[in-house]
Amino acid sequence: MEISCIFFIVAVIHLAQSYQLPPDAEKCKFSDGKCLTNLSNFLIKHYGKNEWPEVNISRLDAVNIPDVSVAQDDVKKAIWYQVKAKNLIAYGLENTTITKVKSNWDKKTVDIYGKIPRLAAKLDYSLSTKFISFVFNATGHGTAEVQNFQFIIKNNFVANNGFFKLYKVHVTTQIDRAIFDLTNTHSDNTDLAIVVNQLLNESWQEIWPEVKPIFENLLRENFIQIANNILSSIRYEDLFLPEDTGLDNLK
């Protein structure tokens, strides 16, 4: 999923490239994690609800998400399900808070920590599920929500001839609660749809582990692709203030 940390990183890089950081935004040294954290939150606060036409980045309060499929299809189990979601739009990304940025030049790492109080999505879905002897199939419109979404994105990079390139990204996420509403169904049996939706919400702790790796892998792949496409054309000195000791081995 393209959560706001991706958009923030891309935006910072683009803005630095075009020298269009707002006059009251503080440009940072690579080693200054506190400064990078403050800059992150400044940009999210001031631009999260607005398009950035100069850097070709859309607003963060309504973001399109790629289609997702989730399955627990071991028919020997008492409960199994297959869910496909498309036409997803995420809401709440503009409320991201970057809590910490840790950068280490010697180890060639940048770690980004953040949280979002509420992340929701509207979607079209198809659902097949069995609970003991009951089988239910439906399509419709629904919503999904996670509360207190926390994330860590750990990046390893190489530096050559003044440019960065990410080669390994690890994503970790954690939530307090997941809530589903799939009751707006095309099925004639709306009463059964309500029962199935209740079961999904009661079993969210069993369902989330199936969703989590799909979500984290999608985030990782998008982050690497977007970041490297931009980093390949921007030199280090255009992104950061010079260090006190200099980073001569970059050049």
N, C-alpha and C positions, 0 to 999 in steps of 0.2 A: 504494500500500500504506500501510496505517496503521501506520507504524513508530513507535517509542516517543517520538520527539521530538514528534509530534502529541499523544499522550496526556499527555506532560509539560506542554506549553504549556497545554492545556485544563485540566489538573489545577491548575496554578499559578493560573490565572485564577479557576477556581471556588473554590479555597481562599481566595484573597485576597478574593473577593466575600463569602464567608461568615465571614471572619475566623477561619478554623480552621487557619491555619498552625501547625504544632507549636511549642511554646514555645522549643525550641532551634533553630528555623529562622530564618535571618537575612533580614529584609525588606530590599529593595534600592532604591537609586536607579536610575532608568532609564539613566543614563549609566555606571553601575558594572558593566562587563562581567564583571570577576572575581567580584563578588558574585553576579551572575546565574548564572554558570557553577557556582559552588559550591552555590547554592540548587538548581539543576537536578539536580545529582548527588546532593545530600542527599535530595531527594524521590524520585528513582528508586530509590536504595538502600533507603530506608525503606518505600516503598509499591509497588515494582515487582512484588512477589510476593503482594500482598494486594489485595483489592477495596477501593475507596474508596466505601462506601455513601453517605456524606454529600455526595459530589459526583457520584454515579451514574456512576463510571468503573470498568470491570472491571480485573482484574489483567493484567499485561503478559506473563506467561509462557506464555499460550495465547490468541492473538488471532485472531478470524475475519477472513478476507480475501475481498474480492469475487472473483468468477470472472475468469479470465484466459485470453485466447487469444493464441497466438504462431504466426506462419506465415512460412515462406520457401517460397513456392509458385510460383516460377518453374520450370516443368516443363522448361525448356531446360537447367537446371543439372544437374550430376551428382547432387547431393543436394538434395532438397526435403522439407519436412515441414510438418505442421499439428498443433498441440497445443492442446487445450482442457483447462483445469484448473478444477475446482469443488470445493466443500466444503473449501476450504483453511484450515488452521490454522497460524499462525506461532508458532515457539518461539525464545526467546533475546532477546526485546526487553527483558526486565528487566535485561539485562547491558549496556545502552547506557551509554556515557560521553559526556557533553557536554564537548568539549575547549575550546571557546571560544564566547563570545557577544559580538558587536560591535554596539553600538547607537549611532546618530548621530541626535540630534534635529533638527539643522539639515537633514540630508539625508532625514529621515523614513525611516530604514532600521533593521532589526534582522536580523543574520545569525547563524545558529546552526550550529556545527560539531560533529560527533559521530562516533562509531564504535561498532561492535558486533563483537566477535571472531568470533561464529558466529551466523548467522541461518538457521533451517531451517523447512521447511514440510511438512506431510503433506497429501495431496491425492488426489482421484479424477481420472482423466485419460482422455482419448481421444486416440489418436495415429494419424496417417497419415504414412508416410514412404516415400521411394524413394531407394535408394542404387545408382547405375548402373542395373542391370536388375532389382534386387530391390525388390519392393513389400511393405510391411508395414503392417497395420492392427491396432490392439489397443485394448482398454480395460482399466482395472485401477486398482490403488492404488499410490501412489508417494511418494517424498520428493524434495525439492530443497533444496540447501544452498549458501549463499555464505559465504566465509571472509573475515575482515577487511573487513567492510562499513563504508565511510566515506561520510559525507554532509555536504552543505552546503545549508542552506535560507536563501535571501536574500529578505527581505521588505521591500516598500515599503508605507508606510501614509499615510493622511491623518488629521488630528486636527481635530475640530470640536466646539465646545460641550462639551469635556471628555471626548469619546469617541474611540477609535481605530477605524479600518477599514482592513483590508488590501485593496489593489487590484491588487498584482502580486507574485507569488511565483515564484522560480526555484529549481529543485532540481537539484543535481548529485550523482551517486553514483559510487563506485569500489569494486571488489572485487579480491581477490587470486586467487580461485578459485571456480568453480561446480562442484557435484557433483550428479549425478542418479542416482536409482535407480527405474527403471520396470519392474523385472523381475517384480514381483508382478502378473501379467497374467491376464486371462480368456482369452487366446489359447491354442490347443492347442499352438502351436509355441513352447515356452518357450526352446528353444535359440536360435532366431532373435531372440527378445526380448532375450536376454542379449547377442547380437552387436550389435543395434541400440543397446542401452543403452551398450555400450562405445564405439560410434561417437559417441554423443552426448557422452559425457564427454571423449573425445579431441578433439572439435570444439567444446568449450565456449566458446572464445574467438571463434568465428564465430557461435555461437548467442546469446551474451550481448548483443551489440549490438541484436538483434531484441527482446530482453526489456527492455532498459534504458529506452527511451523510454516504453514502456507503464507500467512501474513508476514512473518519475519523474512522469509526467502524473497517474497515479492518486493519488500522494502529494500533489502540488500541489493538485489539485481538492479532496481531502478536507481538507487543511489550511486552505484559504481558507474553505470552507463552515463547518467546525466553529468556527474561530477567530472569524469575523465574527458568527456566531450568538450567541456569548458576549460578544464585545467591545461589541456594540450595546447591552448593558444594564448595563455596568460603567464607571464613571468612572475617569479616570486616577488621581486621588488615592487611590482604593481599591486600586490595584495597586502603587503605588510610593511610596517615601519622597520627601518634597519635595527638590528640588534646591537647592543653595546659592544660585543666582542666580534660581531660579524660572523657570517656563515660562508666562509670562503670556499668550502668544499662543494657548495651548490653550483658555483659558476663553472 
